[in-house]
């Protein structure tokens, strides 16, 4: 995915956090270089990029199930912090 496209997706997610699915959050994490590691005991998906790890709940209904806006905000925040950290490492 082109860098412009992934930032466009990120800004769209920031503007509208309601009615977003697990699949949308997972696609965005993949686009920013997060790797799926494993399912946790709570049936959530663990995603990792460098030192950043996030666990997304996997509600009954799978990837099409709508996530709470707080989880979408968490995904956005983790992506922004990991991007800032990566830029910081590159500049040093």
ABEGO torsion letter per residue (X at the ends): XBAAAAAAAAAAAAABABGBBAAAAAAAAAAAGBBBABBBAAGBBBBBBEABBBBBBBBBGEAABBBBAAAAAAAAAAAAAAAAAAAAAAAX
